[in-house]
């Protein structure tokens, strides 16, 4: 008979009876084993092991199918997430371009506004300078006119003074001659007349 390593002979079961598992529990119904003693050794046939391998094959096939399903699910989820990420990146790019365009528009509007204001200030300064030049020219002209008028007044006053001098001299000459002629007459009148 067959002996185990510990020196005990294995327990033999009746045909159709299941042997206990190594831990003391019985194996599943799909794993019947029969042991035959032939020349002191136990023989396990392939026919006896095929149900056990069928179970493993079915389990392995089911695991393969489950793994394939999980892989397909992960692939679908990855594809969906990839599309969402691409949409988000596209939205971000669009937002960046929109913000850049808005910033460029604001910058151009500010530059145009600053240019208009600068031109307006330059024009106002130019007009102010022209007005000041006109005012200065007008004042200079007025001053020149006043100078000419003063010079003309001086010359007229000089002529008037000379005329007055002539008038006064003439009056003085007339007065003195009339005084001179009046004095002899007074002398005559004051002398007693002589009888002829």
C-alpha positions in Angstrom: 0.0 0.0 0.0 0.9 3.7 -0.5 2.4 5.5 2.4 2.7 9.2 3.0 5.8 11.0 4.2 4.7 10.8 7.7 4.5 7.1 7.6 0.8 6.7 7.5 -1.1 4.9 4.8 -3.6 7.1 3.1 -7.2 6.5 3.8 -9.0 4.7 1.0 -12.6 5.6 0.2 -15.2 3.7 -1.5 -15.9 4.3 -5.1 -17.8 7.6 -5.5 -16.8 8.9 -2.1 -14.8 12.2 -2.0 -11.5 12.4 -0.2 -11.0 15.1 2.5 -8.9 18.2 1.6 -5.5 18.8 3.0 -6.9 21.1 5.7 -9.4 18.6 6.8 -12.3 19.8 4.6 -13.7 18.0 1.6 -12.9 19.2 -1.9 -15.6 20.4 -4.3 -17.8 18.0 -6.1 -16.0 18.9 -9.4 -12.7 17.4 -8.2 -13.2 13.6 -7.6 -10.0 11.7 -7.4 -9.6 8.0 -7.3 -6.4 6.4 -6.3 -5.4 3.0 -7.5 -2.7 1.0 -6.1 -0.4 -0.5 -8.6 2.8 -1.9 -7.5 2.9 0.2 -4.4 2.2 3.6 -6.0 -0.8 5.8 -6.4 -1.8 6.6 -10.0 -3.9 9.7 -10.9 -5.4 9.7 -14.3 -6.0 12.7 -16.6 -9.7 11.7 -16.7 -9.7 12.4 -12.9 -8.1 15.8 -13.1 -10.0 17.1 -16.1 -13.0 18.4 -14.1 -10.7 20.3 -11.9 -8.9 21.9 -14.9 -12.3 22.6 -16.5 -13.2 24.6 -13.4 -9.9 26.5 -13.6 -10.4 27.0 -17.3 -13.9 28.3 -16.9 -12.8 30.6 -14.1 -9.8 31.7 -16.1 -12.0 32.3 -19.1 -14.5 34.3 -17.0 -11.6 36.3 -15.5 -10.3 37.0 -19.0 -13.8 38.1 -20.1 -14.1 40.3 -17.0 -10.6 41.7 -17.6 -11.4 42.5 -21.2 -14.7 44.1 -20.2 -12.9 46.2 -17.6 -10.3 47.1 -20.2 -13.0 48.2 -22.6 -14.7 50.2 -19.9 -11.5 51.8 -18.9 -10.8 52.5 -22.6 -14.2 54.1 -23.0 -13.8 56.1 -19.9 -10.4 57.2 -21.0 -11.8 58.2 -24.4 -14.6 60.2 -22.7 -12.1 61.8 -20.3 -9.8 62.6 -23.2 -12.6 64.2 -25.1 -13.6 66.2 -22.0 -10.0 67.3 -21.5 -9.7 68.3 -25.2 -12.9 70.3 -24.9 -11.6 72.0 -21.7 -8.2 72.7 -23.4 -10.0 74.1 -26.4 -12.2 76.3 -24.2 -9.1 77.5 -22.3 -7.3 78.3 -25.6 -10.4 80.1 -26.9 -10.6 82.0 -23.6 -6.9 82.9 -23.8 -7.3 84.2 -27.4 -10.5 86.1 -26.4 -8.7 87.7 -23.5 -5.7 88.5 -25.7 -7.9 90.0 -28.4 -9.7 92.1 -25.7 -6.5 93.2 -24.2 -5.1 94.2 -27.7 -8.4 96.0 -28.4 -8.1 97.9 -25.1 -4.5 98.7 -25.8 -5.3 100.1 -29.3 -8.2 102.1 -28.0 -6.0 103.6 -25.2 -3.2 104.4 -27.7 -5.8 106.0 -30.0 -7.3 108.0 -27.1 -3.8 109.1 -25.9 -2.9 110.1 -29.5 -6.1 112.1 -29.9 -5.5 113.8 -26.5 -1.9 114.5 -27.3 -2.8 116.0 -30.7 -5.5 118.1 -29.1 -3.1 119.4 -26.4 -0.5 120.2 -29.1 -3.2 122.0 -31.2 -4.4 124.0 -28.2 -0.8 125.0 -27.4 -0.2 126.0 -31.0 -3.4 128.1 -31.0 -2.5 129.6 -27.7 1.0 130.5 -29.0 -0.6 132.0 -32.2 -3.1 133.9 -30.1 -0.2 135.2 -27.9 1.7 136.1 -31.0 -1.3 137.9 -32.4 -1.8 139.7 -29.1 1.8 140.5 -28.8 1.8 141.8 -32.4 -1.4 143.8 -31.7 0.1 145.2 -28.6 3.3 146.1 -30.4 1.3 147.7 -33.2 -0.7 149.6 -30.6 2.5 150.7 -28.9 3.9 151.8 -32.2 0.7 153.7 -33.0 0.8 155.3 -29.6 4.4 156.3 -30.2 3.6 157.8 -33.5 0.6 159.6 -32.0 2.8 160.9 -29.2 5.4 162.1 -31.7 2.7 163.7 -33.8 1.3 165.3 -30.8 4.7 166.6 -29.8 5.3 168.1 -33.3 1.8 169.6 -33.3 2.4 171.0 -29.8 5.7 172.5 -31.0 3.9 174.1 -34.0 1.2 175.3 -31.7 3.8 176.7 -29.3 5.6 178.4 -32.2 2.3 179.8 -33.5 1.4 181.1 -30.0 4.9 182.6 -29.7 4.3 184.4 -33.0 0.9 185.5 -31.9 2.2 186.7 -28.5 5.1 188.5 -30.2 2.7 190.1 -32.7 0.5 191.2 -29.8 3.5 192.4 -27.9 4.7 194.4 -30.9 1.2 195.8 -31.5 0.9 196.8 -27.8 4.3 198.4 -27.7 3.7 200.4 -30.9 0.3 201.5 -29.7 1.8 202.5 -26.4 4.5 204.4 -28.2 2.0 206.2 -30.3 -0.3 206.9 -27.4 2.5 208.4 -25.3 3.3 211.4 -27.6 -0.4 212.1 -27.8 -0.6 212.2 -24.1 2.3 214.5 -24.0 0.7 216.8 -26.4 -2.5 216.8 -24.6 -0.8 217.5 -21.3 1.1 220.6 -22.7 -0.7 224.0 -22.8 -1.4 225.2 -26.2 0.4 228.3 -27.2 -1.5 231.2 -28.7 -0.9 231.8 -32.2 
